[in-house]
Amino acid sequence: MAHDALKAIYIGMIGQAIMRLNAAGRFLGAHASSGHIAELEAAALQVRKALECIAYSAIAPDKDAYAAFRAAAVASPDFTRDYHAEKILKALAAINLDFYPKPLVARNRSNDGQFHFDGKEGGFLTQKRFGVVYDRLGKHLHADNPWSGDKNTRALASDLPGVIEEAFELLEFHVRFIRTPKFNGAWIVGAPRSGTTPVIIAGEANGPFVVTAG
């Protein structure tokens, strides 16, 4: 698949994630006014789908390697049927250790005219927390079994606004590092919370590179 087509898929999935996060916020606002559990569960569903969109977007830059990796699996080798976001992220980590979006702060321009981007130090949805949140939301996607335990929906209502904020902090300005035979470098991505179509600026490296923390 052409590089531009993969960028279009990435932008589309990130844009959909932003849309779903905003929808979740509206459902939470409605729940705060009404107290109806259905509105809280609707918010949980949209956040979980937003996380799935992030996972699908992450496949795009490494699509060929991901497809080959999944094709080697004994069970369910067809990557086009993948849906579990945390499992997708684990598979991507075996292909590209730097696949997860790295959130950035505003760019700085040095004296030589080059732009420098610093990474955010906190407040965003980390890769580790992604899996925890994704699994937690799963139990709120189904009707309550009256013979089961309490799902602690009160804590969910309290925690979801923070999760949504962390997801926005991850996506609104980030870099995605790419190492493939066709492209070696990074995509700088702007994804406004307003829902404006995300944009990508591609920066190609002349050779191998290393991603450092911070």
matplotlib code that plots the C-alpha trace (Angstrom):
import matplotlib.pyplot as plt

x = [0.0, 1.3, 2.7, 0.1, -2.7, -1.3, -1.2, -4.8, -5.8, -3.8, -5.4, -8.8, -8.5, -7.0, -9.8, -12.4, -10.7, -11.0, -14.7, -15.5, -13.7, -15.8, -19.0, -18.0, -17.7, -21.2, -22.6, -20.9, -22.4, -25.8, -25.2, -24.2, -27.6, -29.8, -27.9, -29.0, -26.7, -27.2, -25.5, -22.5, -22.3, -22.5, -19.6, -17.6, -18.4, -17.2, -13.9, -13.2, -13.9, -11.6, -8.9, -9.5, -9.2, -5.8, -4.8, -5.9, -4.1, -1.0, -1.0, -1.0, 2.7, 3.8, 1.0, 3.2, 5.3, 2.2, 0.4, 3.4, 3.8, 0.1, 0.2, 2.7, 0.3, -1.1, -4.6, -6.4, -3.6, -5.7, -4.8, -7.9, -10.1, -8.2, -10.3, -8.8, -6.8, -4.5, -3.5, -2.9, -0.5, 1.4, 1.8, 3.1, 5.6, 7.2, 7.7, 8.6, 9.4, 8.7, 5.3, 3.2, 2.5, 4.9, 3.1, 4.9, 4.8, 5.0, 7.9, 11.0, 13.2, 16.9, 19.4, 20.3, 16.7, 15.9, 12.8, 13.0, 10.2, 10.1, 8.2, 5.5, 6.6, 3.2, -0.6, -1.2, -2.4, 0.7, 1.0, 0.8, -2.3, -3.9, -4.2, -5.5, -8.2, -9.2, -9.8, -11.6, -14.1, -14.8, -17.0, -19.3, -20.2, -22.8, -26.0, -25.5, -25.8, -28.0, -26.1, -22.7, -20.7, -20.9, -19.1, -18.4, -20.1, -19.7, -15.9, -16.2, -18.2, -15.5, -12.6, -13.7, -13.2, -9.6, -9.2, -10.6, -8.3, -5.3, -6.3, -6.6, -3.1, -1.7, -3.2, -3.5, 0.2, 2.4, 5.1, 4.9, 8.3, 8.5, 11.2, 10.3, 12.0, 9.9, 10.1, 12.5, 11.6, 8.7, 5.2, 4.5, 0.8, -1.6, -5.0, -7.1, -9.6, -12.1, -12.4, -10.7, -9.1, -5.7, -2.6, 0.7, 4.2, 6.6, 10.2, 12.5, 15.8, 18.9, 19.7, 19.0, 18.0, 17.5, 14.6, 15.6, 13.4, 12.2]
y = [0.0, 3.5, 5.7, 8.4, 5.8, 4.6, 8.3, 8.7, 5.6, 6.9, 10.4, 8.8, 6.6, 9.3, 11.7, 9.0, 8.6, 12.3, 12.2, 9.4, 11.0, 14.1, 12.0, 10.3, 13.7, 14.6, 11.4, 12.0, 15.5, 14.0, 11.4, 14.1, 15.7, 12.6, 9.9, 7.4, 4.4, 4.0, 7.4, 6.4, 3.1, 4.9, 7.1, 3.9, 2.4, 5.5, 5.6, 1.9, 2.4, 5.4, 3.2, 0.7, 3.5, 4.3, 0.7, 0.5, 3.7, 2.3, -0.6, 1.7, 2.8, -0.8, -2.5, -4.8, -6.0, -6.4, -8.4, -10.7, -11.1, -12.0, -14.4, -16.5, -17.1, -20.6, -19.3, -16.5, -15.4, -12.9, -9.5, -7.9, -9.6, -8.2, -6.1, -6.4, -3.2, -4.4, -7.5, -5.3, -3.2, -6.2, -7.5, -4.1, -4.0, -7.1, -5.3, -1.8, -0.9, 2.8, 2.2, 3.9, 7.6, 9.9, 13.1, 16.4, 19.9, 23.0, 23.1, 25.3, 26.9, 26.8, 29.5, 27.5, 27.6, 24.0, 22.9, 20.9, 19.0, 18.1, 15.1, 15.6, 14.4, 13.2, 13.6, 11.5, 7.9, 5.7, 2.4, 0.5, 2.4, 1.9, -1.8, -1.3, 1.1, -1.0, -4.1, -2.1, -0.7, -4.1, -5.1, -2.1, -3.0, -5.6, -5.6, -6.4, -10.0, -9.8, -12.7, -11.1, -8.6, -4.8, -3.2, -0.1, 2.3, 5.2, 4.9, 4.7, 8.0, 9.6, 8.3, 8.6, 12.4, 11.9, 9.0, 11.2, 14.0, 11.7, 10.4, 13.9, 14.7, 11.7, 12.4, 16.2, 16.6, 13.5, 11.8, 8.3, 6.7, 4.5, 2.1, 0.3, -0.5, 2.2, 4.9, 5.5, 8.5, 10.0, 11.5, 14.6, 14.6, 17.4, 16.2, 19.1, 18.3, 20.3, 17.5, 19.4, 16.9, 15.8, 16.7, 14.9, 16.3, 13.6, 13.7, 11.2, 10.1, 9.5, 6.3, 4.4, 6.4, 5.9, 7.2, 8.4, 9.0, 12.4]
z = [0.0, -0.9, 1.8, 1.2, 1.5, 4.9, 6.0, 5.0, 7.1, 10.1, 9.9, 9.5, 12.6, 14.7, 13.6, 14.5, 18.0, 18.6, 17.5, 19.8, 22.8, 22.3, 22.1, 25.3, 26.9, 25.8, 27.2, 30.5, 30.6, 30.0, 32.7, 35.2, 34.7, 34.6, 36.5, 33.9, 33.7, 30.0, 29.3, 31.4, 29.6, 26.2, 27.3, 28.2, 24.9, 23.0, 25.0, 24.3, 20.6, 20.6, 22.0, 19.3, 16.7, 18.2, 17.9, 14.3, 13.4, 14.9, 12.4, 9.4, 9.3, 9.9, 8.0, 5.9, 8.8, 11.0, 8.3, 7.9, 11.7, 12.1, 9.1, 11.0, 13.9, 14.3, 15.3, 13.5, 11.2, 9.2, 10.6, 9.0, 11.6, 14.5, 16.9, 20.5, 20.9, 23.7, 21.6, 18.6, 20.6, 22.0, 18.4, 17.2, 20.1, 18.6, 15.3, 16.3, 19.9, 19.2, 17.6, 20.4, 19.8, 21.6, 22.8, 22.2, 23.5, 21.3, 19.0, 19.6, 17.0, 17.6, 16.6, 13.4, 12.3, 13.0, 14.9, 18.1, 19.7, 23.4, 24.7, 27.3, 30.7, 31.9, 31.9, 28.8, 28.3, 28.5, 26.7, 30.0, 31.2, 27.8, 28.4, 31.9, 30.8, 27.8, 29.9, 32.6, 30.1, 28.7, 31.6, 31.1, 27.5, 28.6, 30.7, 34.4, 35.4, 38.6, 40.1, 39.6, 41.7, 41.6, 38.6, 40.6, 38.1, 40.5, 40.2, 36.4, 36.3, 38.4, 36.4, 32.8, 32.5, 33.4, 30.9, 28.2, 29.1, 29.0, 25.6, 24.2, 25.7, 23.9, 20.5, 20.0, 19.1, 18.8, 16.8, 15.3, 14.6, 11.5, 10.3, 7.1, 3.8, 2.2, 4.8, 7.7, 9.9, 11.7, 11.3, 13.3, 13.8, 14.9, 15.9, 17.4, 20.1, 18.2, 15.6, 12.8, 10.4, 11.7, 9.7, 9.2, 8.5, 7.5, 8.4, 6.7, 8.2, 6.2, 8.0, 11.2, 14.2, 18.0, 20.0, 23.4, 26.5, 27.3]

ax = plt.figure().add_subplot(projection="3d")
ax.plot(x, y, z, "-o")
ax.set_aspect("equal")
plt.show()
